[in-house]
């Protein structure tokens, strides 16, 4: 996959994290934009309207069906990642669904995500992880692809001192 295949830089960065985790046998089955989750059907109501000579049944549209599509799905295959994903630790499921969020969002998508997250859990017992890559990398490791600026290949200040995957693996052994 190339950078242009992703909707945001954050998704691209997290994809590199997943690729490194896959390469080291920590995750498998990485899917970008997995199948949508159908949360709600189209809704309408019918009512009878009296005309001059007859009564007619009319359908009044209320709202469209609602679908939610997570950004990534993957399987955690090593317990070293249990503390990073709620599914593996608490729900006894190893398939993880993730929604990637940036540190700044001018369209306030966080409220909509929160509702979708609750709805998926309530309706299907599916927990959607919210990942902010910058914060997540500092807690686990920073992928090599994200450590340097794209054009000048200089170290990114926010990731100076953040471990790489080899340091992470050495730290948990």
C-alpha positions as CSV (number, residue, x, y, z in Angstrom):
1,X,0.0,0.0,0.0
2,X,1.1,3.6,-0.6
3,X,0.6,6.8,1.3
4,X,-2.2,7.8,-1.2
5,X,-4.2,4.7,-0.2
6,X,-4.9,6.1,3.3
7,X,-7.3,8.9,4.4
8,X,-4.8,10.5,6.8
9,X,-1.2,10.6,7.8
10,X,-2.1,9.1,11.1
11,X,-3.6,6.0,9.4
12,X,-0.4,5.7,7.3
13,X,1.8,5.9,10.4
14,X,-0.2,3.3,12.3
15,X,-0.1,1.0,9.3
16,X,3.7,1.1,9.6
17,X,3.4,0.2,13.3
18,X,1.2,-2.8,12.3
19,X,3.6,-3.9,9.6
20,X,6.5,-3.9,12.1
21,X,4.4,-5.8,14.6
22,X,3.4,-8.3,11.9
23,X,7.1,-8.7,10.8
24,X,8.0,-9.6,14.4
25,X,5.1,-12.0,15.0
26,X,3.0,-9.8,17.3
27,X,0.0,-9.4,15.0
28,X,-1.4,-10.9,11.9
29,X,-4.3,-10.5,9.4
30,X,-4.0,-6.8,9.0
31,X,-7.0,-5.3,7.1
32,X,-7.4,-1.6,6.2
33,X,-11.0,-0.4,6.1
34,X,-12.6,-3.8,7.0
35,X,-16.2,-4.6,6.3
36,X,-18.7,-2.0,7.6
37,X,-20.8,-2.6,10.6
38,X,-24.5,-2.1,10.0
39,X,-25.9,-0.2,13.1
40,X,-29.3,1.0,12.0
41,X,-31.9,0.4,9.3
42,X,-33.5,3.1,7.3
43,X,-36.5,4.4,9.3
44,X,-39.8,5.8,8.1
45,X,-43.3,5.9,9.4
46,X,-46.6,5.4,7.6
47,X,-49.7,7.4,8.2
48,X,-53.0,7.9,6.6
49,X,-53.9,11.2,4.9
50,X,-57.5,11.9,4.2
51,X,-58.1,13.3,0.7
52,X,-61.4,14.6,-0.7
53,X,-62.7,11.2,-1.9
54,X,-60.4,8.6,-0.3
55,X,-57.7,7.9,2.4
56,X,-54.2,7.5,1.2
57,X,-51.3,5.8,3.1
58,X,-48.2,8.0,3.0
59,X,-44.7,7.0,4.0
60,X,-42.7,9.7,5.9
61,X,-39.0,9.3,5.7
62,X,-37.2,9.7,9.1
63,X,-33.5,8.8,8.6
64,X,-31.0,6.9,6.5
65,X,-29.5,3.6,7.5
66,X,-26.3,4.0,9.5
67,X,-23.0,2.1,9.0
68,X,-19.7,2.4,10.8
69,X,-16.4,1.3,9.3
70,X,-13.3,1.0,11.5
71,X,-9.9,2.0,10.0
72,X,-8.1,-1.3,10.8
73,X,-8.8,-4.8,11.9
74,X,-6.0,-7.3,12.9
75,X,-5.4,-10.2,15.2
76,X,-3.1,-10.0,18.2
77,X,-1.1,-13.1,18.4
78,X,1.3,-12.3,21.2
79,X,0.5,-11.4,24.9
80,X,3.1,-8.6,24.9
81,X,0.4,-6.4,23.3
82,X,-2.4,-7.2,25.7
83,X,-2.0,-4.0,27.7
84,X,-2.4,-1.9,24.6
85,X,-5.7,-3.3,23.4
86,X,-8.8,-3.8,25.5
87,X,-10.2,-6.6,23.4
88,X,-7.3,-9.0,24.2
89,X,-7.2,-8.1,27.9
90,X,-10.9,-7.9,29.0
91,X,-13.2,-9.3,26.3
92,X,-11.2,-12.5,25.6
93,X,-11.2,-11.7,21.9
94,X,-8.0,-11.5,19.8
95,X,-9.5,-9.7,16.8
96,X,-9.0,-5.9,17.3
97,X,-10.9,-3.2,15.5
98,X,-9.2,0.2,15.5
99,X,-10.3,3.8,14.7
100,X,-7.3,6.2,14.2
101,X,-7.6,9.7,15.5
102,X,-5.2,12.6,15.1
103,X,-4.1,14.9,17.9
104,X,-6.2,17.7,16.3
105,X,-9.5,17.4,14.5
106,X,-11.2,20.6,13.3
107,X,-14.4,18.8,12.4
108,X,-15.0,17.4,15.9
109,X,-15.2,13.8,14.8
110,X,-14.6,12.6,18.4
111,X,-18.2,13.0,19.4
112,X,-19.4,10.9,16.4
113,X,-16.8,8.2,17.1
114,X,-17.8,8.0,20.7
115,X,-21.4,7.3,19.7
116,X,-20.4,4.8,17.1
117,X,-18.1,3.1,19.6
118,X,-20.9,2.7,22.2
119,X,-23.4,1.6,19.6
120,X,-21.1,-1.1,18.3
121,X,-20.5,-2.4,21.8
122,X,-24.1,-2.3,22.8
123,X,-25.5,-3.9,19.7
124,X,-22.8,-6.4,18.8
125,X,-20.5,-6.7,21.8
126,X,-17.7,-5.2,19.6
127,X,-15.3,-2.8,21.2
128,X,-13.6,-0.3,18.8
129,X,-10.2,0.9,20.0
130,X,-9.5,4.6,19.6
131,X,-5.8,5.1,18.8
132,X,-4.0,8.4,18.6
133,X,-0.7,7.3,16.9
134,X,1.5,10.0,18.5
135,X,0.5,9.0,22.0
136,X,0.4,5.2,21.2
137,X,3.9,5.3,19.7
138,X,5.3,6.8,22.9
139,X,3.6,4.1,25.0
140,X,4.8,1.2,22.8
141,X,7.3,2.0,20.0
142,X,7.7,4.3,17.0
143,X,7.9,2.7,13.6
144,X,11.2,3.4,11.7
145,X,9.2,5.0,8.9
146,X,7.8,7.7,11.3
147,X,11.1,8.5,13.1
148,X,12.4,10.7,10.2
149,X,10.9,13.6,8.3
150,X,9.7,12.5,4.8
151,X,11.8,14.9,2.7
152,X,14.9,15.8,4.6
153,X,15.2,12.5,6.6
154,X,15.9,14.3,9.8
155,X,14.7,13.0,13.2
156,X,11.2,14.0,14.2
157,X,11.5,15.9,17.5
158,X,8.4,14.3,19.1
159,X,9.8,10.8,18.6
160,X,13.4,11.5,19.8
161,X,14.0,9.0,22.7
162,X,10.9,6.9,21.8
163,X,11.9,3.2,21.6
164,X,11.9,1.3,18.3
165,X,10.5,-2.2,18.1
166,X,13.7,-3.9,18.9
167,X,13.9,-1.9,22.2
168,X,10.3,-2.8,22.9
169,X,10.9,-6.5,22.5
170,X,14.0,-6.4,24.6
171,X,12.1,-4.5,27.3
172,X,9.3,-7.1,27.6
173,X,11.5,-10.2,27.5
